[in-house]
């Protein structure tokens, strides 16, 4: 991302990001760099499928 651009966290919201790119307020390169800069939080996630669908662990739908 260009250093002189002020980062607006709302521009990286999935619901509005494409609009920012289409209006040339940010580039696809900016999006890619931002996404690569995010930490990997997958180890802190929880499998909620059993809670929602009642599936036993290890069973695929």
PDB file with SEQRES, HELIX, SHEET and CRYST1 records, atoms N, CA, C and O in Angstrom:
SEQRES   1 A   61  UNK UNK UNK UNK UNK UNK UNK UNK UNK UNK UNK UNK UNK          
SEQRES   2 A   61  UNK UNK UNK UNK UNK UNK UNK UNK UNK UNK UNK UNK UNK          
SEQRES   3 A   61  UNK UNK UNK UNK UNK UNK UNK UNK UNK UNK UNK UNK UNK          
SEQRES   4 A   61  UNK UNK UNK UNK UNK UNK UNK UNK UNK UNK UNK UNK UNK          
SEQRES   5 A   61  UNK UNK UNK UNK UNK UNK UNK UNK UNK                          
HELIX    1 AA1 UNK A    9  UNK A   12  5                                   4    
HELIX    2 AA2 UNK A   17  UNK A   22  1                                   6    
HELIX    3 AA3 UNK A   28  UNK A   37  1                                  10    
HELIX    4 AA4 UNK A   42  UNK A   44  5                                   3    
HELIX    5 AA5 UNK A   49  UNK A   53  1                                   5    
CRYST1    1.000    1.000    1.000  90.00  90.00  90.00 P 1           1          
ATOM      1  N   UNK A   1       0.839  -1.168   0.000  1.00  0.00           N  
ATOM      2  CA  UNK A   1       0.000   0.000   0.000  1.00  0.00           C  
ATOM      3  C   UNK A   1       0.882   1.229   0.000  1.00  0.00           C  
ATOM      4  O   UNK A   1       1.937   1.245   0.634  1.00  0.00           O  
ATOM      5  N   UNK A   2       0.468   2.219  -0.684  1.00  0.00           N  
ATOM      6  CA  UNK A   2       1.245   3.438  -0.737  1.00  0.00           C  
ATOM      7  C   UNK A   2       1.292   4.060   0.647  1.00  0.00           C  
ATOM      8  O   UNK A   2       0.279   4.122   1.343  1.00  0.00           O  
ATOM      9  N   UNK A   3       2.470   4.519   1.044  1.00  0.00           N  
ATOM     10  CA  UNK A   3       2.668   5.047   2.383  1.00  0.00           C  
ATOM     11  C   UNK A   3       1.873   6.328   2.613  1.00  0.00           C  
ATOM     12  O   UNK A   3       1.495   6.619   3.747  1.00  0.00           O  
ATOM     13  N   UNK A   4       1.612   7.098   1.558  1.00  0.00           N  
ATOM     14  CA  UNK A   4       0.928   8.368   1.733  1.00  0.00           C  
ATOM     15  C   UNK A   4      -0.597   8.220   1.815  1.00  0.00           C  
ATOM     16  O   UNK A   4      -1.291   9.209   2.050  1.00  0.00           O  
ATOM     17  N   UNK A   5      -1.115   7.046   1.631  1.00  0.00           N  
ATOM     18  CA  UNK A   5      -2.551   6.823   1.726  1.00  0.00           C  
ATOM     19  C   UNK A   5      -2.932   6.535   3.164  1.00  0.00           C  
ATOM     20  O   UNK A   5      -2.314   5.701   3.826  1.00  0.00           O  
ATOM     21  N   UNK A   6      -3.953   7.228   3.643  1.00  0.00           N  
ATOM     22  CA  UNK A   6      -4.462   6.940   4.972  1.00  0.00           C  
ATOM     23  C   UNK A   6      -5.367   5.719   4.864  1.00  0.00           C  
ATOM     24  O   UNK A   6      -6.254   5.674   4.011  1.00  0.00           O  
ATOM     25  N   UNK A   7      -5.146   4.729   5.727  1.00  0.00           N  
ATOM     26  CA  UNK A   7      -5.921   3.494   5.673  1.00  0.00           C  
ATOM     27  C   UNK A   7      -7.237   3.691   6.402  1.00  0.00           C  
ATOM     28  O   UNK A   7      -7.259   4.023   7.587  1.00  0.00           O  
ATOM     29  N   UNK A   8      -8.308   3.491   5.704  1.00  0.00           N  
ATOM     30  CA  UNK A   8      -9.646   3.526   6.277  1.00  0.00           C  
ATOM     31  C   UNK A   8     -10.068   2.075   6.462  1.00  0.00           C  
ATOM     32  O   UNK A   8     -10.234   1.360   5.474  1.00  0.00           O  
ATOM     33  N   UNK A   9     -10.246   1.620   7.703  1.00  0.00           N  
ATOM     34  CA  UNK A   9     -10.586   0.207   7.916  1.00  0.00           C  
ATOM     35  C   UNK A   9     -11.876  -0.209   7.206  1.00  0.00           C  
ATOM     36  O   UNK A   9     -12.037  -1.377   6.855  1.00  0.00           O  
ATOM     37  N   UNK A  10     -12.776   0.717   6.997  1.00  0.00           N  
ATOM     38  CA  UNK A  10     -14.030   0.378   6.324  1.00  0.00           C  
ATOM     39  C   UNK A  10     -13.818   0.020   4.859  1.00  0.00           C  
ATOM     40  O   UNK A  10     -14.627  -0.708   4.283  1.00  0.00           O  
ATOM     41  N   UNK A  11     -12.755   0.514   4.249  1.00  0.00           N  
ATOM     42  CA  UNK A  11     -12.529   0.205   2.841  1.00  0.00           C  
ATOM     43  C   UNK A  11     -12.161  -1.253   2.629  1.00  0.00           C  
ATOM     44  O   UNK A  11     -12.258  -1.759   1.511  1.00  0.00           O  
ATOM     45  N   UNK A  12     -11.737  -1.940   3.697  1.00  0.00           N  
ATOM     46  CA  UNK A  12     -11.397  -3.352   3.583  1.00  0.00           C  
ATOM     47  C   UNK A  12     -12.539  -4.255   4.008  1.00  0.00           C  
ATOM     48  O   UNK A  12     -12.361  -5.469   4.101  1.00  0.00           O  
ATOM     49  N   UNK A  13     -13.694  -3.693   4.264  1.00  0.00           N  
ATOM     50  CA  UNK A  13     -14.890  -4.469   4.540  1.00  0.00           C  
ATOM     51  C   UNK A  13     -15.288  -5.171   3.240  1.00  0.00           C  
ATOM     52  O   UNK A  13     -15.381  -4.534   2.191  1.00  0.00           O  
ATOM     53  N   UNK A  14     -15.524  -6.482   3.312  1.00  0.00           N  
ATOM     54  CA  UNK A  14     -15.837  -7.256   2.097  1.00  0.00           C  
ATOM     55  C   UNK A  14     -17.019  -6.678   1.338  1.00  0.00           C  
ATOM     56  O   UNK A  14     -17.097  -6.804   0.115  1.00  0.00           O  
ATOM     57  N   UNK A  15     -17.940  -6.045   2.056  1.00  0.00           N  
ATOM     58  CA  UNK A  15     -19.151  -5.543   1.415  1.00  0.00           C  
ATOM     59  C   UNK A  15     -18.913  -4.280   0.609  1.00  0.00           C  
ATOM     60  O   UNK A  15     -19.725  -3.951  -0.256  1.00  0.00           O  
ATOM     61  N   UNK A  16     -17.820  -3.557   0.863  1.00  0.00           N  
ATOM     62  CA  UNK A  16     -17.577  -2.309   0.139  1.00  0.00           C  
ATOM     63  C   UNK A  16     -16.238  -2.274  -0.605  1.00  0.00           C  
ATOM     64  O   UNK A  16     -15.979  -1.340  -1.364  1.00  0.00           O  
ATOM     65  N   UNK A  17     -15.395  -3.274  -0.396  1.00  0.00           N  
ATOM     66  CA  UNK A  17     -14.059  -3.279  -0.989  1.00  0.00           C  
ATOM     67  C   UNK A  17     -14.095  -3.186  -2.515  1.00  0.00           C  
ATOM     68  O   UNK A  17     -13.323  -2.429  -3.104  1.00  0.00           O  
ATOM     69  N   UNK A  18     -14.977  -3.941  -3.154  1.00  0.00           N  
ATOM     70  CA  UNK A  18     -15.047  -3.892  -4.619  1.00  0.00           C  
ATOM     71  C   UNK A  18     -15.419  -2.505  -5.115  1.00  0.00           C  
ATOM     72  O   UNK A  18     -14.934  -2.065  -6.158  1.00  0.00           O  
ATOM     73  N   UNK A  19     -16.269  -1.819  -4.382  1.00  0.00           N  
ATOM     74  CA  UNK A  19     -16.662  -0.462  -4.758  1.00  0.00           C  
ATOM     75  C   UNK A  19     -15.455   0.477  -4.701  1.00  0.00           C  
ATOM     76  O   UNK A  19     -15.293   1.327  -5.576  1.00  0.00           O  
ATOM     77  N   UNK A  20     -14.620   0.331  -3.694  1.00  0.00           N  
ATOM     78  CA  UNK A  20     -13.417   1.155  -3.593  1.00  0.00           C  
ATOM     79  C   UNK A  20     -12.480   0.884  -4.769  1.00  0.00           C  
ATOM     80  O   UNK A  20     -11.880   1.810  -5.315  1.00  0.00           O  
ATOM     81  N   UNK A  21     -12.358  -0.372  -5.155  1.00  0.00           N  
ATOM     82  CA  UNK A  21     -11.492  -0.725  -6.286  1.00  0.00           C  
ATOM     83  C   UNK A  21     -12.093  -0.169  -7.579  1.00  0.00           C  
ATOM     84  O   UNK A  21     -11.371   0.407  -8.392  1.00  0.00           O  
ATOM     85  N   UNK A  22     -13.383  -0.332  -7.778  1.00  0.00           N  
ATOM     86  CA  UNK A  22     -14.039   0.163  -8.993  1.00  0.00           C  
ATOM     87  C   UNK A  22     -13.945   1.682  -9.108  1.00  0.00           C  
ATOM     88  O   UNK A  22     -13.807   2.216 -10.208  1.00  0.00           O  
ATOM     89  N   UNK A  23     -14.017   2.372  -7.984  1.00  0.00           N  
ATOM     90  CA  UNK A  23     -13.938   3.838  -7.990  1.00  0.00           C  
ATOM     91  C   UNK A  23     -12.506   4.340  -7.926  1.00  0.00           C  
ATOM     92  O   UNK A  23     -12.267   5.539  -7.781  1.00  0.00           O  
ATOM     93  N   UNK A  24     -11.556   3.421  -8.036  1.00  0.00           N  
ATOM     94  CA  UNK A  24     -10.128   3.710  -8.052  1.00  0.00           C  
ATOM     95  C   UNK A  24      -9.669   4.446  -6.794  1.00  0.00           C  
ATOM     96  O   UNK A  24      -8.740   5.253  -6.846  1.00  0.00           O  
ATOM     97  N   UNK A  25     -10.322   4.166  -5.666  1.00  0.00           N  
ATOM     98  CA  UNK A  25      -9.878   4.712  -4.393  1.00  0.00           C  
ATOM     99  C   UNK A  25      -8.808   3.805  -3.791  1.00  0.00           C  
ATOM    100  O   UNK A  25      -8.093   4.196  -2.869  1.00  0.00           O  
ATOM    101  N   UNK A  26      -8.708   2.582  -4.328  1.00  0.00           N  
ATOM    102  CA  UNK A  26      -7.652   1.654  -3.964  1.00  0.00           C  
ATOM    103  C   UNK A  26      -7.487   0.660  -5.109  1.00  0.00           C  
ATOM    104  O   UNK A  26      -8.390   0.487  -5.928  1.00  0.00           O  
ATOM    105  N   UNK A  27      -6.331   0.013  -5.158  1.00  0.00           N  
ATOM    106  CA  UNK A  27      -6.057  -0.919  -6.253  1.00  0.00           C  
ATOM    107  C   UNK A  27      -6.145  -2.361  -5.764  1.00  0.00           C  
ATOM    108  O   UNK A  27      -6.163  -2.622  -4.561  1.00  0.00           O  
ATOM    109  N   UNK A  28      -6.199  -3.285  -6.706  1.00  0.00           N  
ATOM    110  CA  UNK A  28      -6.168  -4.706  -6.367  1.00  0.00           C  
ATOM    111  C   UNK A  28      -4.865  -5.037  -5.649  1.00  0.00           C  
ATOM    112  O   UNK A  28      -4.836  -5.898  -4.770  1.00  0.00           O  
ATOM    113  N   UNK A  29      -3.800  -4.356  -6.021  1.00  0.00           N  
ATOM    114  CA  UNK A  29      -2.508  -4.562  -5.363  1.00  0.00           C  
ATOM    115  C   UNK A  29      -2.598  -4.155  -3.891  1.00  0.00           C  
ATOM    116  O   UNK A  29      -2.064  -4.847  -3.023  1.00  0.00           O  
ATOM    117  N   UNK A  30      -3.270  -3.036  -3.606  1.00  0.00           N  
ATOM    118  CA  UNK A  30      -3.470  -2.611  -2.215  1.00  0.00           C  
ATOM    119  C   UNK A  30      -4.234  -3.677  -1.439  1.00  0.00           C  
ATOM    120  O   UNK A  30      -3.887  -3.980  -0.297  1.00  0.00           O  
ATOM    121  N   UNK A  31      -5.265  -4.246  -2.045  1.00  0.00           N  
ATOM    122  CA  UNK A  31      -6.076  -5.280  -1.402  1.00  0.00           C  
ATOM    123  C   UNK A  31      -5.207  -6.501  -1.097  1.00  0.00           C  
ATOM    124  O   UNK A  31      -5.234  -7.031   0.013  1.00  0.00           O  
ATOM    125  N   UNK A  32      -4.442  -6.936  -2.086  1.00  0.00           N  
ATOM    126  CA  UNK A  32      -3.590  -8.113  -1.903  1.00  0.00           C  
ATOM    127  C   UNK A  32      -2.557  -7.884  -0.807  1.00  0.00           C  
ATOM    128  O   UNK A  32      -2.326  -8.767   0.020  1.00  0.00           O  
ATOM    129  N   UNK A  33      -1.937  -6.714  -0.791  1.00  0.00           N  
ATOM    130  CA  UNK A  33      -0.941  -6.418   0.237  1.00  0.00           C  
ATOM    131  C   UNK A  33      -1.574  -6.378   1.619  1.00  0.00           C  
ATOM    132  O   UNK A  33      -0.988  -6.870   2.583  1.00  0.00           O  
ATOM    133  N   UNK A  34      -2.757  -5.801   1.725  1.00  0.00           N  
ATOM    134  CA  UNK A  34      -3.439  -5.745   3.014  1.00  0.00           C  
ATOM    135  C   UNK A  34      -3.774  -7.149   3.501  1.00  0.00           C  
ATOM    136  O   UNK A  34      -3.538  -7.471   4.665  1.00  0.00           O  
ATOM    137  N   UNK A  35      -4.319  -7.984   2.627  1.00  0.00           N  
ATOM    138  CA  UNK A  35      -4.695  -9.337   3.012  1.00  0.00           C  
ATOM    139  C   UNK A  35      -3.482 -10.156   3.435  1.00  0.00           C  
ATOM    140  O   UNK A  35      -3.569 -10.960   4.364  1.00  0.00           O  
ATOM    141  N   UNK A  36      -2.353  -9.958   2.762  1.00  0.00           N  
ATOM    142  CA  UNK A  36      -1.129 -10.676   3.129  1.00  0.00           C  
ATOM    143  C   UNK A  36      -0.570 -10.198   4.465  1.00  0.00           C  
ATOM    144  O   UNK A  36       0.137 -10.944   5.143  1.00  0.00           O  
ATOM    145  N   UNK A  37      -0.882  -8.963   4.848  1.00  0.00           N  
ATOM    146  CA  UNK A  37      -0.355  -8.422   6.102  1.00  0.00           C  
ATOM    147  C   UNK A  37      -1.142  -8.897   7.327  1.00  0.00           C  
ATOM    148  O   UNK A  37      -0.685  -8.723   8.457  1.00  0.00           O  
ATOM    149  N   UNK A  38      -2.314  -9.491   7.117  1.00  0.00           N  
ATOM    150  CA  UNK A  38      -3.129  -9.939   8.239  1.00  0.00           C  
ATOM    151  C   UNK A  38      -2.527 -11.180   8.879  1.00  0.00           C  
ATOM    152  O   UNK A  38      -2.013 -12.050   8.177  1.00  0.00           O  
ATOM    153  N   UNK A  39      -2.583 -11.271  10.204  1.00  0.00           N  
ATOM    154  CA  UNK A  39      -2.045 -12.460  10.878  1.00  0.00           C  
ATOM    155  C   UNK A  39      -2.935 -13.676  10.641  1.00  0.00           C  
ATOM    156  O   UNK A  39      -4.138 -13.544  10.415  1.00  0.00           O  
ATOM    157  N   UNK A  40      -2.330 -14.861  10.694  1.00  0.00           N  
ATOM    158  CA  UNK A  40      -3.079 -16.116  10.548  1.00  0.00           C  
ATOM    159  C   UNK A  40      -3.714 -16.438  11.897  1.00  0.00           C  
ATOM    160  O   UNK A  40      -3.011 -16.781  12.848  1.00  0.00           O  
ATOM    161  N   UNK A  41      -5.013 -16.331  11.983  1.00  0.00           N  
ATOM    162  CA  UNK A  41      -5.736 -16.553  13.232  1.00  0.00           C  
ATOM    163  C   UNK A  41      -6.477 -17.891  13.224  1.00  0.00           C  
ATOM    164  O   UNK A  41      -7.303 -18.141  14.102  1.00  0.00           O  
ATOM    165  N   UNK A  42      -6.195 -18.747  12.251  1.00  0.00           N  
ATOM    166  CA  UNK A  42      -6.947 -19.988  12.093  1.00  0.00           C  
ATOM    167  C   UNK A  42      -6.811 -20.919  13.297  1.00  0.00           C  
ATOM    168  O   UNK A  42      -7.731 -21.685  13.586  1.00  0.00           O  
ATOM    169  N   UNK A  43      -5.691 -20.866  13.997  1.00  0.00           N  
ATOM    170  CA  UNK A  43      -5.506 -21.741  15.158  1.00  0.00           C  
ATOM    171  C   UNK A  43      -6.410 -21.340  16.320  1.00  0.00           C  
ATOM    172  O   UNK A  43      -6.659 -22.138  17.223  1.00  0.00           O  
ATOM    173  N   UNK A  44      -6.893 -20.115  16.294  1.00  0.00           N  
ATOM    174  CA  UNK A  44      -7.758 -19.634  17.366  1.00  0.00           C  
ATOM    175  C   UNK A  44      -9.237 -19.816  17.043  1.00  0.00           C  
ATOM    176  O   UNK A  44     -10.103 -19.488  17.854  1.00  0.00           O  
ATOM    177  N   UNK A  45      -9.516 -20.339  15.858  1.00  0.00           N  
ATOM    178  CA  UNK A  45     -10.900 -20.542  15.438  1.00  0.00           C  
ATOM    179  C   UNK A  45     -11.518 -21.768  16.088  1.00  0.00           C  
ATOM    180  O   UNK A  45     -10.821 -22.597  16.673  1.00  0.00           O  
ATOM    181  N   UNK A  46     -12.816 -21.868  15.978  1.00  0.00           N  
ATOM    182  CA  UNK A  46     -13.554 -22.987  16.553  1.00  0.00           C  
ATOM    183  C   UNK A  46     -14.493 -23.535  15.479  1.00  0.00           C  
ATOM    184  O   UNK A  46     -15.124 -22.769  14.751  1.00  0.00           O  
ATOM    185  N   UNK A  47     -14.581 -24.847  15.385  1.00  0.00           N  
ATOM    186  CA  UNK A  47     -15.493 -25.479  14.440  1.00  0.00           C  
ATOM    187  C   UNK A  47     -16.910 -25.390  14.994  1.00  0.00           C  
ATOM    188  O   UNK A  47     -17.238 -26.046  15.983  1.00  0.00           O  
ATOM    189  N   UNK A  48     -17.742 -24.583  14.358  1.00  0.00           N  
ATOM    190  CA  UNK A  48     -19.099 -24.389  14.866  1.00  0.00           C  
ATOM    191  C   UNK A  48     -20.132 -25.233  14.127  1.00  0.00           C  
ATOM    192  O   UNK A  48     -21.314 -25.195  14.468  1.00  0.00           O  
ATOM    193  N   UNK A  49     -19.705 -25.991  13.125  1.00  0.00           N  
ATOM    194  CA  UNK A  49     -20.639 -26.821  12.359  1.00  0.00           C  
ATOM    195  C   UNK A  49     -21.414 -27.778  13.247  1.00  0.00           C  
ATOM    196  O   UNK A  49     -22.624 -27.912  13.064  1.00  0.00           O  
ATOM    197  N   UNK A  50     -20.779 -28.452  14.202  1.00  0.00           N  
ATOM    198  CA  UNK A  50     -21.555 -29.355  15.068  1.00  0.00           C  
ATOM    199  C   UNK A  50     -22.624 -28.622  15.875  1.00  0.00           C  
ATOM    200  O   UNK A  50     -23.698 -29.168  16.126  1.00  0.00           O  
ATOM    201  N   UNK A  51     -22.335 -27.408  16.273  1.00  0.00           N  
ATOM    202  CA  UNK A  51     -23.310 -26.629  17.028  1.00  0.00           C  
ATOM    203  C   UNK A  51     -24.492 -26.208  16.162  1.00  0.00           C  
ATOM    204  O   UNK A  51     -25.625 -26.121  16.636  1.00  0.00           O  
ATOM    205  N   UNK A  52     -24.216 -25.952  14.902  1.00  0.00           N  
ATOM    206  CA  UNK A  52     -25.267 -25.489  14.001  1.00  0.00           C  
ATOM    207  C   UNK A  52     -26.040 -26.656  13.396  1.00  0.00           C  
ATOM    208  O   UNK A  52     -27.270 -26.653  13.379  1.00  0.00           O  
ATOM    209  N   UNK A  53     -25.311 -27.652  12.902  1.00  0.00           N  
ATOM    210  CA  UNK A  53     -25.932 -28.744  12.149  1.00  0.00           C  
ATOM    211  C   UNK A  53     -26.091 -30.038  12.950  1.00  0.00           C  
ATOM    212  O   UNK A  53     -26.713 -30.986  12.470  1.00  0.00           O  
ATOM    213  N   UNK A  54     -25.541 -30.086  14.151  1.00  0.00           N  
ATOM    214  CA  UNK A  54     -25.648 -31.291  14.953  1.00  0.00           C  
ATOM    215  C   UNK A  54     -24.797 -32.435  14.451  1.00  0.00           C  
ATOM    216  O   UNK A  54     -25.059 -33.594  14.772  1.00  0.00           O  
ATOM    217  N   UNK A  55     -23.779 -32.123  13.666  1.00  0.00           N  
ATOM    218  CA  UNK A  55     -22.909 -33.164  13.120  1.00  0.00           C  
ATOM    219  C   UNK A  55     -21.912 -33.574  14.191  1.00  0.00           C  
ATOM    220  O   UNK A  55     -21.499 -32.771  15.027  1.00  0.00           O  
ATOM    221  N   UNK A  56     -21.538 -34.844  14.142  1.00  0.00           N  
ATOM    222  CA  UNK A  56     -20.473 -35.320  15.019  1.00  0.00           C  
ATOM    223  C   UNK A  56     -19.145 -34.993  14.372  1.00  0.00           C  
ATOM    224  O   UNK A  56     -19.039 -34.969  13.146  1.00  0.00           O  
ATOM    225  N   UNK A  57     -18.149 -34.746  15.169  1.00  0.00           N  
ATOM    226  CA  UNK A  57     -16.827 -34.392  14.660  1.00  0.00           C  
ATOM    227  C   UNK A  57     -16.299 -35.501  13.741  1.00  0.00           C  
ATOM    228  O   UNK A  57     -16.352 -36.685  14.075  1.00  0.00           O  
ATOM    229  N   UNK A  58     -15.793 -35.087  12.584  1.00  0.00           N  
ATOM    230  CA  UNK A  58     -15.236 -36.038  11.651  1.00  0.00           C  
ATOM    231  C   UNK A  58     -16.206 -36.472  10.569  1.00  0.00           C  
ATOM    232  O   UNK A  58     -15.798 -37.129   9.612  1.00  0.00           O  
ATOM    233  N   UNK A  59     -17.475 -36.126  10.694  1.00  0.00           N  
ATOM    234  CA  UNK A  59     -18.453 -36.487   9.666  1.00  0.00           C  
ATOM    235  C   UNK A  59     -18.645 -35.309   8.717  1.00  0.00           C  
ATOM    236  O   UNK A  59     -18.875 -34.176   9.139  1.00  0.00           O  
ATOM    237  N   UNK A  60     -18.544 -35.605   7.437  1.00  0.00           N  
ATOM    238  CA  UNK A  60     -18.753 -34.569   6.422  1.00  0.00           C  
ATOM    239  C   UNK A  60     -20.198 -34.632   5.947  1.00  0.00           C  
ATOM    240  O   UNK A  60     -20.836 -35.684   5.936  1.00  0.00           O  
ATOM    241  N   UNK A  61     -20.681 -33.467   5.558  1.00  0.00           N  
ATOM    242  CA  UNK A  61     -22.057 -33.402   5.060  1.00  0.00           C  
ATOM    243  C   UNK A  61     -22.157 -33.911   3.654  1.00  0.00           C  
ATOM    244  O   UNK A  61     -23.246 -33.928   3.080  1.00  0.00           O  
TER     245      UNK A  61                                                      
END                                                                             
